[in-house]
Structure formats: structure tokens, C-alpha cells
Amino acid sequence: ALQRQKLEQWTETIQSERVRKARLGKLLGQSFLMQRVYAKIRHAAERDANVLILGESGTGKGLVAETIHDLSKRRDKPFVKVNCTALSEGLLESELFGHRKGSFTGAIQNRICKFEFANGGTLFLDEIGEIPLRIQSKLLHAVEDKEIQRIGGNQPIRVDIRIIAATNSNIKELMNKKRFRADLYYRLNTTMITVPPLRTRDRDIQLLEDVCLREFNHYRY
């Protein structure tokens, strides 16, 4: 019985160490593909340049963005997320850049924008490929000049942020169709990280199964 207990403790130690080495922030993966993603995340975190994350829906692009922020020198400042597909064009423009009171019907007070909320930290633009061209032009100005202007305002507001953008769209195809600005793409794509889907990471499937079972048994007992 004592030998069995020692064997179980040794097995648990080995498994815990395997999981520890496979983790980076909230990400989990021991496959070569994920270790390559980890290397790119660490490289991006060391720099203060914009990042473009590509990958299918559900691959964890948001977790990659959070991890970059958490490992960067901006970690103590805000991490602000904007889902570019969840808002209409008008609401998205107001969300990103803010507005002044009276600038349009329903603008009953000044609105602070996401760029201002994220000042000093990171602004994560999820599904960047869905942003309308008109707003892309304003976004390009904000990225290039580090300043924004509220709707209805004429006073530029300086901002100090890093932008991390993500999309599950074929961004090159969108550019060919003139639906995404090439100059904005190159401004955002200082560093590119492609997140592989789980179906291409056989080693990670077993790892995730083991972790889920261990956590289930822990909470069960």
C-alpha cells in the first residue's frame, strides 16, 4: 500500500510538471505548434509593437492577446477588448472614438472611448476584418499618430496604447477585394501570430483530457 501511494505521488508530480511546462498564462499546449506560438508571444511581449493574431473561431485568439499583455511592460495598465462584430457601424465608431454631447441624436453627454480607457495599456480589437472602411480610415490615423478625435469634436486626444488585433477572416483576400485597407494591415501587422486549431495538435488533445479529468476529480472529491 505504501509503495502504491508513493507511485501515485510520483505520477502526480510528473503530471503536474508536464502541465506546468505546457502552460503559458491561460494557454495550455505541449505540441510543437503551440510551443512555436509561445515563442512568438514572448517575443511580442518583449516589444511594444502592434500585433495581428490570425486563427479560426475558438482557437483562443483572445487568450493569446491577454497573455501578451500580461507578459508585457503594460501589464499593470488596462487591457480593453472591443468586439468589432457586436456593434453597428455607428455604435462601433462611438465605442472606439467616443463622442461629444449633442454631436448626433441621442448623444446626451460626452462619451469616453475605448482608446482613452486603454491609455497606457492594450486595446484588443477582436474580428478586425469586420470593421467598415470608413472607420478603418479613422483607425489608421489613430494607429499612426497615436491620437484620436471624438465624434463631433475638434480637439485631438493623445493616447499611449498598444493595439492587438485579431481576425478569423482571410485578411489578404479582404484586401484584394478592397474591403480592408492595406496600409492599416501593415500598421497592425508588426508581429503576426497564427493560432492553430486543436485538430492539428494531437499531443494537446490528450493533455487537455488529462487536465479536465484531474480538475473534475478534484472538485468531485
Secondary structure by P-SEA (a helix, b strand, c coil): caaaaaaaaaaaaaaaaaaaaacccccccccaaaaaaaaaaaaaaaccbbbbbbbcccccaaaaaaaaaaacccccccccccccccccaaaaaaaaccccccccccccbbbbccccccccbbbbbcccccccaaaaaaaaaaaaccccccccccbbbbbbbbbbbbbccaaaaaaaaccccaaaaaaaacbbbbbbcccccaaaaaaaaaaaaaaaaaaac
